[in-house]
Amino acid sequence: MTGFQLMMKKILLGVLVALLPFFVIADHDLTDDVFEEVKYEESPRAQYTLGLMYLQGQGVEENKKLALFWLKKSADQDYYLALHRLGKIYLSDDVAETDPEVAVEYIRRAAQKGYAPSQYLLGTLYQTGESGLDENQETALKWLNLAAGQGHKMAKQVLSGFSNEDESNRPSNAQAAFDTGFNFLKGKGVDRDYKQAAEWFSKAAELGHADAQYNLGELYNKGRGVKKNKKTAQKWYKAAAEQGHVKATYRARNCAFC
């Protein structure tokens, strides 16, 4: 096989793998050689799609055992869609025997990879204390905020309910908002996004969170995610300094090297 033919084969394979999800929807048959190529390449996206095909009986005869096999092969390569799907499968007993502990682990792995639906689902599980998890409103807020920060509508709706609750929730809300902002600042579990970091630090800062006030001051001081504004930066440095924040105290004194 010439170099050109090898290159064309790889291009064709890439196109076929990219189109696999559409074949699932359209219920088109895939030839045996395509299946062999999918297996040979060990593409996690192709393995996930093949698992869905067996799960839904699209293009192949429905086979739950093979569906789980290919979904797990994909999940073993940390493919977020496979992780999320397996988590949902093990939360119910439609495909496999219910296993909440395994389900939560799959969902957590997908959430940690930044997949908003998994972050939302994990947040609701912590909020309600279901599937063997201890109810933890602060952790629930952390994951819901991460999902909402990526535009997840249901997460935003759930959070609006939190914001309407009594004052006793203010400290945990502030910490959760700060944690979300910090994740966006450092790119932990999500893509680094200074604008989102500023928005979440602002929410926490308004609730009196000193670390959030300091970090918001830093963003304004450096013009990251917000328009550079030394006056606003000083406002937040001073707010944090009044609560004893050491770094903010130096910044409030215009210590440029601190």
C-alpha positions, 0 to 999 in steps of 0.5 A, a space after each residue: 500500500 502506497 503512502 497516499 493510499 494509507 493516508 486516504 484510508 486514515 482520512 476515510 476512517 476518521 470520517 466514518 468514526 466522526 459520522 458514527 453518531 449520525 448512523 446511530 440516529 438514522 438507523 443505518 447498517 454499518 459494514 463488518 469492515 467498519 466495525 473491525 476498523 473501529 475495534 482496531 483503532 480503539 477510538 473511545 468515541 467510536 467505542 461509545 457510539 458502538 455501545 449506544 448502537 447495541 444499547 438502542 438496537 440501532 443498526 445492530 441487534 440490541 444486546 445489553 451485554 455488548 453495549 456495556 462491554 463497549 461503553 466500559 471500553 470507552 470509559 476505560 479511556 476516560 471518555 466523558 460521554 461513556 462515563 456519564 452514560 454508565 453512571 446513569 445506567 447503574 443508577 437504574 436497573 433497566 440495563 444492569 443491576 443497580 449499583 449506586 456506588 459504581 454509578 456515582 464514581 462514573 458520574 464523578 469522573 465525568 464531572 471532573 472532566 468538566 461535563 456539565 450534565 454530570 456536574 449537575 447530576 452529581 450536584 443533585 445527588 449531593 443535594 438530596 442525599 441519594 445513591 448512598 451519598 451523604 447529603 451535603 449542600 455545600 458540595 451540591 452547590 459546588 457542582 451545580 455552580 460548575 454546571 451553571 457556569 457552563 450554561 446548564 439550564 436545570 442547574 441554574 434553576 436549582 441554584 435560583 432556589 438556593 438563592 431564595 432561601 434564608 440567610 443561614 445559607 449565605 456562608 455556604 453559598 459564598 464558599 460554593 461561589 468562591 470554589 466555582 470561581 477558583 476552579 475557573 481561575 485555575 482551570 480545575 475541572 473546566 476550561 480556564 475562564 477569567 470572565 467566569 471566575 470574575 463573575 463567581 468571585 463577585 457573587 462570593 465577594 458580595 456575600 462577604 467572602 474575603 478570599 473572593 474579595 481579594 481574588 476579585 481585586 486581583 482580576 480588576 488589578 490585572 484586567 483579567 476577565 474584567 476591564 482593568 480598574 485600579 479603583 475597583 481593585 482597591 475597593 475589594 482589596 480593602 474589603 478583604 483587608 478589613 476581614 484580616 486578609 494578609 495579602 489584601 492588606 498589602 495590596 490595599 497599601 499599594 504594595 506592588 511586589 506583594 
